[in-house]
Amino acid sequence: MLIQEQLKEIIDNNEIVLFMKGNPDFPQCGFSGRTTQILQSYDVRFASIDVLADDAVRAGIKEYSNWPTVPQLYVRGEFVGGCDIVTQLYESGELEQILKPEA
Amino acid sequence: MVAPQDIQNWISQGLENSEVTVDGDGQHFEAIIVCPDFAGKSLIQRHKMVYSALGDKMKSEIHALSMKTLTPAEL
């Protein structure tokens, strides 16, 4: 399967998915670490994909989102943003509605 | 090595009428970009405008850039 199709499948099959460097327990970059901490501050489950584990995923997700950096957060198929945007949405309170629209 | 001033110049050249301030240590940079063209745009659209001003430099020279994107009215 093409990498772009694989990425679409990951994004479609996970309500909340974070493409990051490392994993939530051992983030390999400050921006991935901060984004993880913000997500963990909410009572939500999220999938995480370590882009460092696969160069095709690392390059592919940048192309898929037309976004040059990692981390990247997807919620219900929609690209939410990278660390700066997630931080800003967290500070404004909008992130909770994005993550838990039914609450 | 990339200096904050370089990034400031690249963004200003790519985004007309923008006021750009960049801080950084050669590896990690923080930019504040104020531009009237951000009005009515989402955060994702704003960041994409900055990324496209930087073009391929995001892939090579710039390791980590965090940014705040504001319109003059949001300052």
Backbone of each chain as nested JSON, in Angstrom:
{
  "chains": [
    {"id": "A", "residues": [
      {"number": 1, "name": "MET", "atoms": {"N": [0.851, -1.197, 0.0], "CA": [0.0, 0.0, 0.0], "C": [0.883, 1.243, 0.0]}},
      {"number": 2, "name": "LEU", "atoms": {"N": [0.454, 2.259, -0.704], "CA": [1.213, 3.497, -0.736], "C": [1.202, 4.16, 0.635]}},
      {"number": 3, "name": "ILE", "atoms": {"N": [2.282, 4.876, 0.924], "CA": [2.387, 5.507, 2.236], "C": [1.239, 6.492, 2.482]}},
      {"number": 4, "name": "GLN", "atoms": {"N": [0.837, 7.222, 1.436], "CA": [-0.239, 8.199, 1.624], "C": [-1.558, 7.496, 1.991]}},
      {"number": 5, "name": "GLU", "atoms": {"N": [-1.778, 6.308, 1.412], "CA": [-2.988, 5.536, 1.757], "C": [-2.894, 4.985, 3.172]}},
      {"number": 6, "name": "GLN", "atoms": {"N": [-1.674, 4.559, 3.542], "CA": [-1.488, 4.06, 4.912], "C": [-1.769, 5.162, 5.926]}},
      {"number": 7, "name": "LEU", "atoms": {"N": [-1.279, 6.352, 5.632], "CA": [-1.474, 7.472, 6.555], "C": [-2.955, 7.808, 6.67]}},
      {"number": 8, "name": "LYS", "atoms": {"N": [-3.641, 7.791, 5.524], "CA": [-5.08, 8.095, 5.537], "C": [-5.819, 7.085, 6.408]}},
      {"number": 9, "name": "GLU", "atoms": {"N": [-5.396, 5.817, 6.283], "CA": [-6.041, 4.769, 7.063], "C": [-5.815, 4.978, 8.569]}},
      {"number": 10, "name": "ILE", "atoms": {"N": [-4.591, 5.331, 8.931], "CA": [-4.279, 5.601, 10.344], "C": [-5.143, 6.752, 10.86]}},
      {"number": 11, "name": "ILE", "atoms": {"N": [-5.231, 7.797, 10.048], "CA": [-5.964, 8.998, 10.468], "C": [-7.471, 8.71, 10.539]}},
      {"number": 12, "name": "ASP", "atoms": {"N": [-7.963, 7.922, 9.581], "CA": [-9.392, 7.589, 9.571], "C": [-9.772, 6.64, 10.704]}},
      {"number": 13, "name": "ASN", "atoms": {"N": [-8.83, 5.768, 11.095], "CA": [-9.167, 4.722, 12.064], "C": [-8.92, 5.11, 13.517]}},
      {"number": 14, "name": "ASN", "atoms": {"N": [-8.352, 6.28, 13.729], "CA": [-8.083, 6.723, 15.097], "C": [-8.722, 8.082, 15.316]}},
      {"number": 15, "name": "GLU", "atoms": {"N": [-9.576, 8.161, 16.33], "CA": [-10.279, 9.409, 16.571], "C": [-9.286, 10.546, 16.844]}},
      {"number": 16, "name": "ILE", "atoms": {"N": [-8.303, 10.249, 17.687], "CA": [-7.266, 11.24, 17.972], "C": [-5.92, 10.559, 17.71]}},
      {"number": 17, "name": "VAL", "atoms": {"N": [-5.121, 11.142, 16.842], "CA": [-3.815, 10.545, 16.572], "C": [-2.761, 11.636, 16.492]}},
      {"number": 18, "name": "LEU", "atoms": {"N": [-1.644, 11.376, 17.193], "CA": [-0.533, 12.319, 17.208], "C": [0.672, 11.69, 16.503]}},
      {"number": 19, "name": "PHE", "atoms": {"N": [1.103, 12.333, 15.436], "CA": [2.368, 11.958, 14.802], "C": [3.456, 12.729, 15.529]}},
      {"number": 20, "name": "MET", "atoms": {"N": [4.433, 12.011, 16.078], "CA": [5.416, 12.655, 16.957], "C": [6.779, 12.003, 16.817]}},
      {"number": 21, "name": "LYS", "atoms": {"N": [7.761, 12.644, 17.433], "CA": [9.098, 12.044, 17.498], "C": [9.218, 11.338, 18.836]}},
      {"number": 22, "name": "GLY", "atoms": {"N": [9.413, 10.025, 18.802], "CA": [9.421, 9.225, 20.015], "C": [8.013, 8.786, 20.356]}},
      {"number": 23, "name": "ASN", "atoms": {"N": [7.789, 8.449, 21.626], "CA": [6.442, 8.05, 22.047], "C": [6.075, 8.842, 23.304]}},
      {"number": 24, "name": "PRO", "atoms": {"N": [4.809, 8.769, 23.726], "CA": [4.38, 9.606, 24.857], "C": [5.241, 9.413, 26.112]}},
      {"number": 25, "name": "ASP", "atoms": {"N": [5.757, 8.19, 26.342], "CA": [6.592, 7.973, 27.521], "C": [8.005, 8.524, 27.334]}},
      {"number": 26, "name": "PHE", "atoms": {"N": [8.485, 8.45, 26.095], "CA": [9.835, 8.93, 25.808], "C": [9.857, 9.807, 24.559]}},
      {"number": 27, "name": "PRO", "atoms": {"N": [9.299, 11.014, 24.659], "CA": [9.343, 11.897, 23.499], "C": [10.793, 12.271, 23.168]}},
      {"number": 28, "name": "GLN", "atoms": {"N": [11.091, 12.353, 21.876], "CA": [12.471, 12.619, 21.456], "C": [12.672, 14.067, 21.033]}},
      {"number": 29, "name": "CYS", "atoms": {"N": [11.725, 14.922, 21.347], "CA": [11.858, 16.319, 20.957], "C": [10.934, 17.125, 21.861]}},
      {"number": 30, "name": "GLY", "atoms": {"N": [11.354, 18.326, 22.191], "CA": [10.609, 19.15, 23.14], "C": [9.195, 19.459, 22.683]}},
      {"number": 31, "name": "PHE", "atoms": {"N": [9.046, 19.675, 21.375], "CA": [7.723, 20.033, 20.859], "C": [6.774, 18.835, 20.946]}},
      {"number": 32, "name": "SER", "atoms": {"N": [7.294, 17.647, 20.632], "CA": [6.471, 16.437, 20.76], "C": [6.129, 16.193, 22.221]}},
      {"number": 33, "name": "GLY", "atoms": {"N": [7.086, 16.46, 23.107], "CA": [6.853, 16.269, 24.531], "C": [5.764, 17.191, 25.055]}},
      {"number": 34, "name": "ARG", "atoms": {"N": [5.832, 18.453, 24.652], "CA": [4.844, 19.411, 25.143], "C": [3.448, 19.076, 24.624]}},
      {"number": 35, "name": "THR", "atoms": {"N": [3.371, 18.677, 23.346], "CA": [2.071, 18.335, 22.765], "C": [1.48, 17.118, 23.482]}},
      {"number": 36, "name": "THR", "atoms": {"N": [2.329, 16.132, 23.768], "CA": [1.885, 14.952, 24.505], "C": [1.332, 15.333, 25.877]}},
      {"number": 37, "name": "GLN", "atoms": {"N": [2.073, 16.196, 26.569], "CA": [1.626, 16.6, 27.913], "C": [0.273, 17.284, 27.873]}},
      {"number": 38, "name": "ILE", "atoms": {"N": [0.079, 18.113, 26.867], "CA": [-1.212, 18.805, 26.749], "C": [-2.325, 17.785, 26.528]}},
      {"number": 39, "name": "LEU", "atoms": {"N": [-2.111, 16.828, 25.617], "CA": [-3.14, 15.81, 25.366], "C": [-3.404, 14.993, 26.626]}},
      {"number": 40, "name": "GLN", "atoms": {"N": [-2.34, 14.681, 27.357], "CA": [-2.51, 13.857, 28.563], "C": [-3.221, 14.609, 29.68]}},
      {"number": 41, "name": "SER", "atoms": {"N": [-3.267, 15.929, 29.577], "CA": [-3.961, 16.694, 30.615], "C": [-5.479, 16.571, 30.468]}},
      {"number": 42, "name": "TYR", "atoms": {"N": [-5.927, 16.059, 29.315], "CA": [-7.352, 15.779, 29.121], "C": [-7.563, 14.284, 29.314]}},
      {"number": 43, "name": "ASP", "atoms": {"N": [-8.785, 13.921, 29.665], "CA": [-9.059, 12.505, 29.872], "C": [-9.456, 11.886, 28.533]}},
      {"number": 44, "name": "VAL", "atoms": {"N": [-8.512, 11.815, 27.612], "CA": [-8.821, 11.244, 26.3], "C": [-7.769, 10.211, 25.931]}},
      {"number": 45, "name": "ARG", "atoms": {"N": [-8.203, 9.236, 25.145], "CA": [-7.251, 8.268, 24.605], "C": [-6.775, 8.782, 23.266]}},
      {"number": 46, "name": "PHE", "atoms": {"N": [-5.493, 8.638, 23.008], "CA": [-5.015, 9.01, 21.678], "C": [-3.972, 8.015, 21.193]}},
      {"number": 47, "name": "ALA", "atoms": {"N": [-3.958, 7.827, 19.891], "CA": [-2.936, 6.979, 19.284], "C": [-1.721, 7.851, 19.01]}},
      {"number": 48, "name": "SER", "atoms": {"N": [-0.542, 7.246, 19.094], "CA": [0.635, 8.012, 18.713], "C": [1.467, 7.203, 17.725]}},
      {"number": 49, "name": "ILE", "atoms": {"N": [2.006, 7.926, 16.767], "CA": [2.837, 7.302, 15.741], "C": [4.222, 7.943, 15.833]}},
      {"number": 50, "name": "ASP", "atoms": {"N": [5.236, 7.096, 16.006], "CA": [6.608, 7.601, 16.099], "C": [7.196, 7.74, 14.694]}},
      {"number": 51, "name": "VAL", "atoms": {"N": [7.357, 8.966, 14.235], "CA": [7.859, 9.158, 12.854], "C": [9.336, 8.796, 12.745]}},
      {"number": 52, "name": "LEU", "atoms": {"N": [10.037, 8.762, 13.877], "CA": [11.459, 8.424, 13.817], "C": [11.664, 6.932, 13.52]}},
      {"number": 53, "name": "ALA", "atoms": {"N": [10.595, 6.151, 13.723], "CA": [10.707, 4.714, 13.497], "C": [10.646, 4.37, 12.005]}},
      {"number": 54, "name": "ASP", "atoms": {"N": [10.21, 5.299, 11.183], "CA": [10.015, 4.984, 9.764], "C": [10.159, 6.257, 8.921]}},
      {"number": 55, "name": "ASP", "atoms": {"N": [11.239, 6.3, 8.149], "CA": [11.496, 7.487, 7.329], "C": [10.377, 7.784, 6.329]}},
      {"number": 56, "name": "ALA", "atoms": {"N": [9.717, 6.71, 5.852], "CA": [8.629, 6.917, 4.887], "C": [7.469, 7.643, 5.553]}},
      {"number": 57, "name": "VAL", "atoms": {"N": [7.203, 7.296, 6.808], "CA": [6.13, 7.973, 7.55], "C": [6.54, 9.411, 7.851]}},
      {"number": 58, "name": "ARG", "atoms": {"N": [7.794, 9.579, 8.243], "CA": [8.285, 10.915, 8.597], "C": [8.156, 11.876, 7.405]}},
      {"number": 59, "name": "ALA", "atoms": {"N": [8.576, 11.426, 6.232], "CA": [8.471, 12.278, 5.043], "C": [7.025, 12.342, 4.559]}},
      {"number": 60, "name": "GLY", "atoms": {"N": [6.333, 11.186, 4.656], "CA": [4.98, 11.091, 4.104], "C": [3.973, 11.973, 4.812]}},
      {"number": 61, "name": "ILE", "atoms": {"N": [4.079, 12.084, 6.126], "CA": [3.074, 12.864, 6.86], "C": [3.239, 14.357, 6.569]}},
      {"number": 62, "name": "LYS", "atoms": {"N": [4.483, 14.772, 6.317], "CA": [4.712, 16.187, 5.974], "C": [4.035, 16.515, 4.649]}},
      {"number": 63, "name": "GLU", "atoms": {"N": [4.127, 15.557, 3.739], "CA": [3.503, 15.747, 2.431], "C": [1.974, 15.655, 2.548]}},
      {"number": 64, "name": "TYR", "atoms": {"N": [1.514, 14.668, 3.315], "CA": [0.073, 14.439, 3.464], "C": [-0.63, 15.694, 3.985]}},
      {"number": 65, "name": "SER", "atoms": {"N": [-0.011, 16.31, 5.002], "CA": [-0.634, 17.469, 5.64], "C": [-0.221, 18.779, 4.979]}},
      {"number": 66, "name": "ASN", "atoms": {"N": [0.75, 18.72, 4.067], "CA": [1.353, 19.931, 3.53], "C": [1.821, 20.816, 4.677]}},
      {"number": 67, "name": "TRP", "atoms": {"N": [2.604, 20.215, 5.545], "CA": [3.041, 20.86, 6.787], "C": [4.461, 20.364, 7.072]}},
      {"number": 68, "name": "PRO", "atoms": {"N": [5.428, 21.268, 7.222], "CA": [6.832, 20.815, 7.198], "C": [7.384, 20.29, 8.512]}},
      {"number": 69, "name": "THR", "atoms": {"N": [6.588, 20.307, 9.584], "CA": [7.166, 19.929, 10.874], "C": [6.33, 18.857, 11.583]}},
      {"number": 70, "name": "VAL", "atoms": {"N": [6.956, 18.231, 12.564], "CA": [6.333, 17.248, 13.454], "C": [6.537, 17.792, 14.86]}},
      {"number": 71, "name": "PRO", "atoms": {"N": [5.62, 17.669, 15.803], "CA": [4.404, 16.851, 15.797], "C": [3.259, 17.42, 14.953]}},
      {"number": 72, "name": "GLN", "atoms": {"N": [2.314, 16.509, 14.665], "CA": [1.079, 16.878, 13.975], "C": [-0.076, 16.146, 14.639]}},
      {"number": 73, "name": "LEU", "atoms": {"N": [-1.102, 16.905, 14.991], "CA": [-2.268, 16.307, 15.652], "C": [-3.451, 16.242, 14.692]}},
      {"number": 74, "name": "TYR", "atoms": {"N": [-4.054, 15.049, 14.617], "CA": [-5.29, 14.868, 13.851], "C": [-6.407, 14.453, 14.798]}},
      {"number": 75, "name": "VAL", "atoms": {"N": [-7.578, 15.071, 14.66], "CA": [-8.742, 14.679, 15.439], "C": [-9.908, 14.452, 14.488]}},
      {"number": 76, "name": "ARG", "atoms": {"N": [-10.476, 13.245, 14.55], "CA": [-11.575, 12.852, 13.653], "C": [-11.295, 13.221, 12.199]}},
      {"number": 77, "name": "GLY", "atoms": {"N": [-10.09, 12.908, 11.764], "CA": [-9.743, 13.092, 10.356], "C": [-9.291, 14.489, 9.986]}},
      {"number": 78, "name": "GLU", "atoms": {"N": [-9.432, 15.44, 10.93], "CA": [-9.068, 16.825, 10.614], "C": [-7.701, 17.155, 11.203]}},
      {"number": 79, "name": "PHE", "atoms": {"N": [-6.883, 17.822, 10.415], "CA": [-5.6, 18.286, 10.907], "C": [-5.823, 19.479, 11.847]}},
      {"number": 80, "name": "VAL", "atoms": {"N": [-5.366, 19.35, 13.083], "CA": [-5.554, 20.427, 14.068], "C": [-4.364, 21.376, 14.053]}},
      {"number": 81, "name": "GLY", "atoms": {"N": [-3.151, 20.833, 13.949], "CA": [-1.969, 21.687, 13.886], "C": [-0.774, 21.036, 14.548]}},
      {"number": 82, "name": "GLY", "atoms": {"N": [0.279, 21.834, 14.675], "CA": [1.494, 21.394, 15.348], "C": [1.509, 21.904, 16.777]}},
      {"number": 83, "name": "CYS", "atoms": {"N": [2.692, 21.878, 17.38], "CA": [2.807, 22.208, 18.807], "C": [2.329, 23.624, 19.13]}},
      {"number": 84, "name": "ASP", "atoms": {"N": [2.695, 24.601, 18.297], "CA": [2.3, 25.994, 18.592], "C": [0.789, 26.15, 18.605]}},
      {"number": 85, "name": "ILE", "atoms": {"N": [0.136, 25.576, 17.597], "CA": [-1.316, 25.733, 17.478], "C": [-2.012, 24.967, 18.595]}},
      {"number": 86, "name": "VAL", "atoms": {"N": [-1.544, 23.755, 18.877], "CA": [-2.143, 22.975, 19.965], "C": [-1.995, 23.737, 21.284]}},
      {"number": 87, "name": "THR", "atoms": {"N": [-0.82, 24.325, 21.504], "CA": [-0.604, 25.101, 22.727], "C": [-1.564, 26.285, 22.8]}},
      {"number": 88, "name": "GLN", "atoms": {"N": [-1.71, 26.967, 21.68], "CA": [-2.589, 28.137, 21.658], "C": [-4.051, 27.741, 21.884]}},
      {"number": 89, "name": "LEU", "atoms": {"N": [-4.47, 26.625, 21.276], "CA": [-5.851, 26.153, 21.453], "C": [-6.083, 25.66, 22.877]}},
      {"number": 90, "name": "TYR", "atoms": {"N": [-5.03, 25.124, 23.478], "CA": [-5.106, 24.685, 24.875], "C": [-5.296, 25.904, 25.775]}},
      {"number": 91, "name": "GLU", "atoms": {"N": [-4.496, 26.928, 25.533], "CA": [-4.56, 28.127, 26.381], "C": [-5.894, 28.858, 26.232]}},
      {"number": 92, "name": "SER", "atoms": {"N": [-6.463, 28.796, 25.022], "CA": [-7.735, 29.503, 24.81], "C": [-8.938, 28.659, 25.238]}},
      {"number": 93, "name": "GLY", "atoms": {"N": [-8.692, 27.367, 25.541], "CA": [-9.783, 26.486, 25.953], "C": [-10.484, 25.796, 24.789]}},
      {"number": 94, "name": "GLU", "atoms": {"N": [-10.125, 26.166, 23.547], "CA": [-10.813, 25.579, 22.394], "C": [-10.465, 24.112, 22.183]}},
      {"number": 95, "name": "LEU", "atoms": {"N": [-9.288, 23.72, 22.676], "CA": [-8.843, 22.35, 22.425], "C": [-9.787, 21.333, 23.06]}},
      {"number": 96, "name": "GLU", "atoms": {"N": [-10.317, 21.659, 24.236], "CA": [-11.207, 20.718, 24.912], "C": [-12.421, 20.413, 24.036]}},
      {"number": 97, "name": "GLN", "atoms": {"N": [-12.975, 21.449, 23.398], "CA": [-14.137, 21.23, 22.523], "C": [-13.777, 20.401, 21.302]}},
      {"number": 98, "name": "ILE", "atoms": {"N": [-12.554, 20.591, 20.827], "CA": [-12.117, 19.816, 19.664], "C": [-11.947, 18.352, 20.053]}},
      {"number": 99, "name": "LEU", "atoms": {"N": [-11.357, 18.127, 21.234], "CA": [-11.086, 16.754, 21.662], "C": [-12.34, 16.065, 22.178]}},
      {"number": 100, "name": "LYS", "atoms": {"N": [-13.207, 16.839, 22.857], "CA": [-14.406, 16.249, 23.472], "C": [-15.637, 17.066, 23.084]}},
      {"number": 101, "name": "PRO", "atoms": {"N": [-16.064, 16.976, 21.84], "CA": [-17.166, 17.815, 21.374], "C": [-18.476, 17.531, 22.101]}},
      {"number": 102, "name": "GLU", "atoms": {"N": [-18.613, 16.315, 22.663], "CA": [-19.893, 15.946, 23.293], "C": [-19.979, 16.473, 24.727]}},
      {"number": 103, "name": "ALA", "atoms": {"N": [-18.82, 16.896, 25.275], "CA": [-18.799, 17.309, 26.69], "C": [-19.485, 18.66, 26.889]}}
    ]},
    {"id": "B", "residues": [
      {"number": 1, "name": "MET", "atoms": {"N": [25.601, 28.65, 9.927], "CA": [24.482, 28.57, 10.876], "C": [23.471, 29.691, 10.604]}},
      {"number": 2, "name": "VAL", "atoms": {"N": [22.246, 29.388, 10.843], "CA": [21.175, 30.363, 10.607], "C": [21.081, 31.324, 11.799]}},
      {"number": 3, "name": "ALA", "atoms": {"N": [20.995, 32.605, 11.495], "CA": [20.818, 33.602, 12.56], "C": [19.355, 34.039, 12.594]}},
      {"number": 4, "name": "PRO", "atoms": {"N": [18.89, 34.481, 13.759], "CA": [17.508, 34.973, 13.835], "C": [17.214, 36.028, 12.759]}},
      {"number": 5, "name": "GLN", "atoms": {"N": [18.225, 36.872, 12.495], "CA": [18.036, 37.921, 11.481], "C": [17.738, 37.319, 10.101]}},
      {"number": 6, "name": "ASP", "atoms": {"N": [18.362, 36.185, 9.778], "CA": [18.104, 35.542, 8.473], "C": [16.63, 35.16, 8.367]}},
      {"number": 7, "name": "ILE", "atoms": {"N": [16.145, 34.523, 9.415], "CA": [14.751, 34.062, 9.398], "C": [13.81, 35.259, 9.311]}},
      {"number": 8, "name": "GLN", "atoms": {"N": [14.158, 36.283, 10.055], "CA": [13.36, 37.511, 10.021], "C": [13.284, 38.039, 8.575]}},
      {"number": 9, "name": "ASN", "atoms": {"N": [14.435, 38.082, 7.903], "CA": [14.457, 38.587, 6.52], "C": [13.647, 37.696, 5.581]}},
      {"number": 10, "name": "TRP", "atoms": {"N": [13.811, 36.383, 5.719], "CA": [13.106, 35.469, 4.809], "C": [11.595, 35.623, 4.96]}},
      {"number": 11, "name": "ILE", "atoms": {"N": [11.138, 35.697, 6.204], "CA": [9.686, 35.809, 6.402], "C": [9.188, 37.17, 5.892]}},
      {"number": 12, "name": "SER", "atoms": {"N": [9.921, 38.236, 6.231], "CA": [9.476, 39.572, 5.792], "C": [9.414, 39.665, 4.276]}},
      {"number": 13, "name": "GLN", "atoms": {"N": [10.387, 39.031, 3.608], "CA": [10.397, 39.102, 2.143], "C": [9.222, 38.333, 1.543]}},
      {"number": 14, "name": "GLY", "atoms": {"N": [8.837, 37.237, 2.197], "CA": [7.771, 36.405, 1.644], "C": [6.373, 36.878, 2.017]}},
      {"number": 15, "name": "LEU", "atoms": {"N": [6.274, 37.656, 3.088], "CA": [4.954, 38.097, 3.561], "C": [4.921, 39.618, 3.554]}},
      {"number": 16, "name": "GLU", "atoms": {"N": [4.203, 40.164, 2.604], "CA": [4.185, 41.623, 2.479], "C": [3.565, 42.281, 3.703]}},
      {"number": 17, "name": "ASN", "atoms": {"N": [4.074, 43.425, 4.046], "CA": [3.548, 44.249, 5.152], "C": [3.67, 43.587, 6.518]}},
      {"number": 18, "name": "SER", "atoms": {"N": [4.477, 42.534, 6.625], "CA": [4.541, 41.886, 7.927], "C": [5.613, 42.509, 8.813]}},
      {"number": 19, "name": "GLU", "atoms": {"N": [5.341, 42.498, 10.11], "CA": [6.317, 42.899, 11.125], "C": [6.789, 41.617, 11.78]}},
      {"number": 20, "name": "VAL", "atoms": {"N": [8.086, 41.346, 11.702], "CA": [8.581, 40.054, 12.165], "C": [9.66, 40.25, 13.233]}},
      {"number": 21, "name": "THR", "atoms": {"N": [9.522, 39.513, 14.331], "CA": [10.555, 39.505, 15.371], "C": [10.973, 38.056, 15.583]}},
      {"number": 22, "name": "VAL", "atoms": {"N": [12.269, 37.799, 15.54], "CA": [12.732, 36.42, 15.719], "C": [13.832, 36.377, 16.779]}},
      {"number": 23, "name": "ASP", "atoms": {"N": [13.713, 35.412, 17.662], "CA": [14.711, 35.137, 18.685], "C": [15.2, 33.718, 18.481]}},
      {"number": 24, "name": "GLY", "atoms": {"N": [16.44, 33.442, 18.822], "CA": [16.852, 32.049, 18.683], "C": [18.331, 31.861, 18.89]}},
      {"number": 25, "name": "ASP", "atoms": {"N": [18.733, 30.577, 18.967], "CA": [20.118, 30.238, 19.298], "C": [20.829, 29.517, 18.154]}},
      {"number": 26, "name": "GLY", "atoms": {"N": [20.233, 29.561, 16.943], "CA": [20.842, 28.851, 15.826], "C": [20.206, 27.49, 15.589]}},
      {"number": 27, "name": "GLN", "atoms": {"N": [19.552, 26.939, 16.61], "CA": [18.859, 25.652, 16.487], "C": [17.347, 25.833, 16.637]}},
      {"number": 28, "name": "HIS", "atoms": {"N": [16.984, 26.479, 17.715], "CA": [15.565, 26.712, 17.98], "C": [15.272, 28.194, 17.872]}},
      {"number": 29, "name": "PHE", "atoms": {"N": [14.192, 28.489, 17.174], "CA": [13.833, 29.89, 16.967], "C": [12.389, 30.139, 17.38]}},
      {"number": 30, "name": "GLU", "atoms": {"N": [12.15, 31.361, 17.822], "CA": [10.784, 31.776, 18.12], "C": [10.497, 33.043, 17.35]}},
      {"number": 31, "name": "ALA", "atoms": {"N": [9.404, 33.031, 16.62], "CA": [9.066, 34.181, 15.79], "C": [7.698, 34.725, 16.179]}},
      {"number": 32, "name": "ILE", "atoms": {"N": [7.595, 36.036, 16.175], "CA": [6.29, 36.685, 16.291], "C": [6.065, 37.421, 14.985]}},
      {"number": 33, "name": "ILE", "atoms": {"N": [4.978, 37.091, 14.313], "CA": [4.709, 37.658, 12.998], "C": [3.368, 38.378, 13.044]}},
      {"number": 34, "name": "VAL", "atoms": {"N": [3.406, 39.645, 12.738], "CA": [2.184, 40.447, 12.714], "C": [1.95, 40.86, 11.267]}},
      {"number": 35, "name": "CYS", "atoms": {"N": [0.787, 40.464, 10.731], "CA": [0.544, 40.714, 9.316], "C": [-0.957, 40.925, 9.08]}},
      {"number": 36, "name": "PRO", "atoms": {"N": [-1.304, 42.0, 8.389], "CA": [-2.736, 42.255, 8.147], "C": [-3.398, 41.157, 7.307]}},
      {"number": 37, "name": "ASP", "atoms": {"N": [-2.585, 40.471, 6.474], "CA": [-3.149, 39.417, 5.62], "C": [-3.631, 38.201, 6.411]}},
      {"number": 38, "name": "PHE", "atoms": {"N": [-3.306, 38.114, 7.699], "CA": [-3.775, 36.997, 8.516], "C": [-5.263, 37.124, 8.857]}},
      {"number": 39, "name": "ALA", "atoms": {"N": [-5.811, 38.303, 8.663], "CA": [-7.216, 38.525, 9.041], "C": [-8.126, 37.53, 8.33]}},
      {"number": 40, "name": "GLY", "atoms": {"N": [-9.036, 36.926, 9.081], "CA": [-9.983, 35.981, 8.509], "C": [-9.397, 34.61, 8.203]}},
      {"number": 41, "name": "LYS", "atoms": {"N": [-8.124, 34.39, 8.568], "CA": [-7.485, 33.103, 8.301], "C": [-7.383, 32.283, 9.599]}},
      {"number": 42, "name": "SER", "atoms": {"N": [-7.488, 30.956, 9.46], "CA": [-7.312, 30.078, 10.616], "C": [-5.833, 30.028, 10.992]}},
      {"number": 43, "name": "LEU", "atoms": {"N": [-5.567, 29.487, 12.178], "CA": [-4.165, 29.351, 12.604], "C": [-3.38, 28.491, 11.624]}},
      {"number": 44, "name": "ILE", "atoms": {"N": [-4.004, 27.418, 11.147], "CA": [-3.305, 26.551, 10.199], "C": [-2.963, 27.327, 8.926]}},
      {"number": 45, "name": "GLN", "atoms": {"N": [-3.929, 28.091, 8.428], "CA": [-3.663, 28.867, 7.205], "C": [-2.545, 29.886, 7.439]}},
      {"number": 46, "name": "ARG", "atoms": {"N": [-2.561, 30.511, 8.605], "CA": [-1.524, 31.512, 8.91], "C": [-0.141, 30.873, 8.949]}},
      {"number": 47, "name": "HIS", "atoms": {"N": [-0.054, 29.739, 9.648], "CA": [1.246, 29.073, 9.735], "C": [1.705, 28.62, 8.352]}},
      {"number": 48, "name": "LYS", "atoms": {"N": [0.757, 28.153, 7.532], "CA": [1.144, 27.726, 6.183], "C": [1.676, 28.904, 5.36]}},
      {"number": 49, "name": "MET", "atoms": {"N": [1.101, 30.09, 5.577], "CA": [1.605, 31.273, 4.867], "C": [3.059, 31.55, 5.246]}},
      {"number": 50, "name": "VAL", "atoms": {"N": [3.369, 31.386, 6.537], "CA": [4.751, 31.617, 6.98], "C": [5.661, 30.518, 6.421]}},
      {"number": 51, "name": "TYR", "atoms": {"N": [5.179, 29.263, 6.509], "CA": [5.994, 28.163, 5.98], "C": [6.27, 28.358, 4.494]}},
      {"number": 52, "name": "SER", "atoms": {"N": [5.271, 28.844, 3.762], "CA": [5.531, 28.976, 2.325], "C": [6.469, 30.152, 2.068]}},
      {"number": 53, "name": "ALA", "atoms": {"N": [6.463, 31.165, 2.931], "CA": [7.467, 32.238, 2.8], "C": [8.871, 31.667, 3.006]}},
      {"number": 54, "name": "LEU", "atoms": {"N": [8.989, 30.695, 3.889], "CA": [10.304, 30.104, 4.179], "C": [10.688, 29.019, 3.176]}},
      {"number": 55, "name": "GLY", "atoms": {"N": [9.698, 28.457, 2.498], "CA": [9.952, 27.474, 1.44], "C": [10.83, 26.321, 1.893]}},
      {"number": 56, "name": "ASP", "atoms": {"N": [11.805, 25.963, 1.084], "CA": [12.643, 24.796, 1.357], "C": [13.544, 24.97, 2.578]}},
      {"number": 57, "name": "LYS", "atoms": {"N": [13.65, 26.201, 3.054], "CA": [14.519, 26.411, 4.225], "C": [13.993, 25.651, 5.444]}},
      {"number": 58, "name": "MET", "atoms": {"N": [12.669, 25.413, 5.48], "CA": [12.119, 24.622, 6.585], "C": [12.628, 23.19, 6.534]}},
      {"number": 59, "name": "LYS", "atoms": {"N": [12.975, 22.724, 5.33], "CA": [13.412, 21.327, 5.202], "C": [14.893, 21.187, 5.531]}},
      {"number": 60, "name": "SER", "atoms": {"N": [15.653, 22.265, 5.328], "CA": [17.094, 22.13, 5.488], "C": [17.616, 22.946, 6.658]}},
      {"number": 61, "name": "GLU", "atoms": {"N": [17.694, 24.266, 6.474], "CA": [18.416, 25.088, 7.457], "C": [17.743, 25.191, 8.821]}},
      {"number": 62, "name": "ILE", "atoms": {"N": [16.398, 25.205, 8.83], "CA": [15.723, 25.51, 10.088], "C": [15.285, 24.238, 10.788]}},
      {"number": 63, "name": "HIS", "atoms": {"N": [15.85, 23.995, 11.961], "CA": [15.507, 22.768, 12.681], "C": [14.175, 22.931, 13.413]}},
      {"number": 64, "name": "ALA", "atoms": {"N": [14.036, 24.008, 14.15], "CA": [12.818, 24.153, 14.951], "C": [12.417, 25.615, 15.039]}},
      {"number": 65, "name": "LEU", "atoms": {"N": [11.208, 25.868, 14.626], "CA": [10.699, 27.239, 14.642], "C": [9.33, 27.232, 15.291]}},
      {"number": 66, "name": "SER", "atoms": {"N": [9.195, 27.988, 16.362], "CA": [7.835, 28.118, 16.873], "C": [7.383, 29.546, 16.61]}},
      {"number": 67, "name": "MET", "atoms": {"N": [6.097, 29.701, 16.377], "CA": [5.643, 31.028, 15.969], "C": [4.287, 31.411, 16.53]}},
      {"number": 68, "name": "LYS", "atoms": {"N": [4.148, 32.732, 16.659], "CA": [2.853, 33.326, 16.978], "C": [2.478, 34.173, 15.776]}},
      {"number": 69, "name": "THR", "atoms": {"N": [1.252, 34.005, 15.312], "CA": [0.809, 34.742, 14.126], "C": [-0.378, 35.612, 14.507]}},
      {"number": 70, "name": "LEU", "atoms": {"N": [-0.228, 36.91, 14.328], "CA": [-1.255, 37.852, 14.763], "C": [-1.56, 38.87, 13.669]}},
      {"number": 71, "name": "THR", "atoms": {"N": [-2.779, 39.382, 13.678], "CA": [-3.078, 40.551, 12.853], "C": [-2.762, 41.781, 13.706]}},
      {"number": 72, "name": "PRO", "atoms": {"N": [-2.58, 42.951, 13.084], "CA": [-2.327, 44.158, 13.878], "C": [-3.431, 44.386, 14.918]}},
      {"number": 73, "name": "ALA", "atoms": {"N": [-4.67, 44.031, 14.58], "CA": [-5.787, 44.233, 15.513], "C": [-5.701, 43.299, 16.719]}},
      {"number": 74, "name": "GLU", "atoms": {"N": [-5.042, 42.17, 16.567], "CA": [-4.948, 41.191, 17.664], "C": [-3.778, 41.474, 18.612]}},
      {"number": 75, "name": "LEU", "atoms": {"N": [-2.948, 42.42, 18.246], "CA": [-1.764, 42.73, 19.08], "C": [-2.148, 43.187, 20.478]}}
    ]}
  ]
}
